[in-house]
Amino acid sequence: MHLRWSAFWRLPHRSWDNTWVCDVRPFSCLEQQKKTAVTVEKNLMLNRLKTFFAPPVYEDEDTNRKAQLLNVVLLAIIALLILLLAARLVTDVTQLGSRTATILGSLILFVLGVYITSRYQYLRLSTYALVSGTWLAITFLAWSNDGVKDTAFIGYIVIILVASVLSGWRTAVLFIGLSIGAGWGFVYAESVGLIATPEFDPSSDIMTDYMHLFGLIGVMIYLLVDGLQKALDGARESNHSLQLLSQQLEKRVEDRTRDLNLAADIGRGISQVRELDKLLQNAVNTIQERFNLYYVQIYLADNKQRFLSLKSGTGIVGQQLVRRGHSLPFGGGSINGTAAAEKRPVLVADTAASPFFKPNSLLPYTRSEMAVPLLVGEKVVGVLNLQSDQPNGLSQDNLAAFETLAGQFAIAIENANLFAETIAARSEIEVYLQRVTREGWDNYQDAINRPAALGMVYENGKIRQVAATESFGAGVNGLRVPIAVANELVGSIQLEPDDGHEWTEEEKELISTVAWQIGQQAESLRLLTETERYRAEAEQAARRLSGEAWQEFLREKQAQVNQGFVFTDNMVNPLSEDSLPDDTEAVSVRQPLKIHNESIGELSVSGVNQDEAQVLLASVSNQLSRHIENIRLVEQTESALGQAESLYQIGHELNTATNVDEILHAALGPIFPTGIDEATLMFIELDREGTPQTLELLAGWRMDGNLSFPVGTVFPMARFPFTSLFINEPDDPQLIGDAATDPRVDDFTRGVMAHAGIKAIAVIPLTMGGQWVGIITCSWPQSRTFSRQEEEIFNALINMAAPAVQSQRLFFKTKAQADKEHLINEINERIQRTVSVESALQTAVKELGQALQTKTLVKLNMGAEKQPHNYKDAEAISAD
């Protein structure tokens, strides 16, 4: 079937979004569309009217309220004035040109002007203009008519109400005073005839005026009542809001107090646990139960503050994660890592709305999460992680409680760690004490000074020592109580009672007490014995050191200090062989001079009564021994200070030395006055494996100025005569006081030294980082004894002089290489400037001869010509 499109129209109906649509129907709907358009047009017009008459909008709510009141009052006055004027004109057309109609018309225009002014947001100006202008108009209207008897006078009431509503009570009081003053003015004017005796208008006109006045008063009363009602409603709403806020605050305070109390209870509970694993598990279980949380876990930080390891968690999930060894790094990759790295709590109140949250398949119902770092000072101990299955189940409201709990928990963990460390340290100390005690008793009963086993037996009223082969059995009713020192068994008490004897608790306690007392007393006596032995050894060491010190002192002072003195013939003379008493001469008293019980000399007198001189000699010997020991110590201290000053001066001069000669003189400065005949500074060249290969003489000094070998001489290591003296001792100087008798000198070296006239020599190795740098040698033409100060200087030079020598060696090598390259560049440059073969050959032979200071030949081989010559072949260097 074929239908024409023009025969179909759309039937309008409302759709889901309240708009009109049309379905295709076989009849017209143009009429309905016209009605719809008219309705829309009316709505638009109403909206425009509402917008036109709407008051201006201010940011302040109070100003908005006043603007709305002013807008209503202005519109109401305009409407009522127009109605009043119209009513008068309807009742009496002749009043069209009357003074009253003119005043009313002017007042309408004035109020319209005020309304327009208010539209431009001049709120205060419009208010005062309205009140003042209408008051003046009413005053003029009353003056022009009947004064206080005129109906316009009642209009003052409207003005006062408008002033009170729009501008406040002060303005209302002002216009009350003005209105009262105007009324009395009217009365005065009427009394003096300024205002004619009123002729009352018809009742209908008066009633019309009153009706409009009552209408204005009603509007004002409505506005006042409405404002009061709104203020009351606002106060009630504010009061209700305050009550709700107060209830919410009370609830929050109550919840927070409850959380803090729970945290305090949990903190007190966990603080009593000392085992860390038990403490952690009890803590997470208690927190989950008391705070009704979905899941709780605790991470602990490693010592390097780099990783967090899970140590406890609630439920099966927590056990699985702990067994898995779950750990997290510090940093922003996770909530817990961020809390640990930034040392602040991290809160995710709603996991569904947080991009920071990473879900865990084992914990699918987590809806809010909180991570609180466990801090002890600035140290991160771990992280407390809490999870809830409710959005906002963990929020800022309960964060304070969990921070308090985390602080208590961190201290508890730290205390548990310290307690565990203390227990471990105590165990180590106990083990150490047991080992020391056992070693002490083993050394005490060494079977040399004392028997390996020692015991006493009380039997039949007698005490005897236990025989070495004797043994005891406990018997049926026997009692054996151990004797322990520092938990180490050192013996026992064995008791064998008569048959049928039963040991009571009092007897056992008595025996245990006695065993403890025996152990303590035996240990005290052993320690006392050991102390006496150590003291004797210390005294022996002090005597030995004192004796060695005095021997060294006398050896150094041999040429300066007399070994003794003798008083004879009223003269004090140095002790000599001739002044020594004969063996046949009777010596009455001898008194040794002792330092730390070590004899360093003696006082002896002869020819006196022994009893008379003994006391005096003993006192003098004691005083003399102490005094000469003090003198020796003072001299030793002064010598050490001088030695330190010398070493400092040597170090300073080595650091400021600019060449190898200055290095040699700085190193041996304090030694030169001892009569050195020759001194050398030599550098050791190493192969790739670090083995010494050659020695190069860098600097030398000799008394007569003639060195044995010139500077720059290179010696192969195997052919150098003194190699055997130092090659195997890189850390110690070799001091040979007498080359003829010293066993360190082999026959070849001894022969070389004898031929060179060397009787004593010192070889100081120079090393850096375990590698050879060089040696310093100094020799004497006579045998000598090296002093302790000289030995110290030579030992210090091993490490002090090596860096300076190494630096100078590198400087010279670098400078020589630079000079060589500079020379080559100059020769090449001069050759390049030549323009013929002959001049090039002449320049080459001249420059090489001057540079090498030797006869030089340059020759071109022409063809196959070969001429014999005596020059050594040199490697040919060809240039492309």
Buried (B, 14 or more C-beta within 10 A) or exposed (E): EEEEEEEBBBBBEEEEEEEEEEEEEEEEBEEBBEEEEEEEEEEEEEEEEEEEEEBBEBEEEEBBBBBBBBBBBBBBBBBBBBBBBEBBBEEBEEBEEBEBBEBBBEBBEBBBBBBEBBBEBBBEEBBBBBBBBBBBBBBBBBBBBBBBBBBBBBBBBBBBBBBBBBBEEEBBEBBBEBBEEBBEBBBEBBEEEEBEEEEEBEEEBEEBBEEBBEBBBEBBEEBBEEEEEEEEEEEEEEEEEEEEEEEEEEEEEEEBEBBBEBBBEBBEBBBEBBEBEEBBBBBBBBBBEBBEBBBBBBBBBEEEEEBBBBBBBBBEBBEEBBEEEBEBBBEEEBBBBBBBBBEBBBBBBBBEEBEEBEEEEBBEEBBBBBBBBBBBEEEBBBBBBBBBBEBEBBBEEBBBBBBBBBBBBBBBBBBBBEBEEEEEEEEEEEEEBBEEBBEBBEEBBEEEEEEEEEBEBEEEEEEEEBEEEEEBEEEEBBBBBEBBBBEBBBBBBBBBBEEEBEEEEEBEEEBEEEBBEBBEEBBEEBEEBEEEEEEEEEEEEBBEEBBEBBEBBBEBEEEEEEEEEBEEEEEEEEEEEEEEEEEEEEEBBEBBBBBBEBBBBEBBBEEEEEEEBBEEBBEBBEEBBEEBBEEBEEEBEEBEEEBEEBBEEBBEBBEEBEEBBBBBBBBBBBBEEBEBBBBBBBBBBEEEEEEBEBBBBBBBBBEEEEBEEEBEBEBEBEEBBBBBBBBEEBEBBBBBBEBEEBEEBEEEBBEBBEEBEBBBBBBBBBBEEEEBBBBBBBBBBEBBEBBBBBBBBBBBBBEBBBBBBBBBBEEBEEEEEEEEEEEEEEBEEBBEEBEEEEEBBBBBBBBBBEBEEEEBEEEEEEEEEEEEEEEEEEEEEEEE
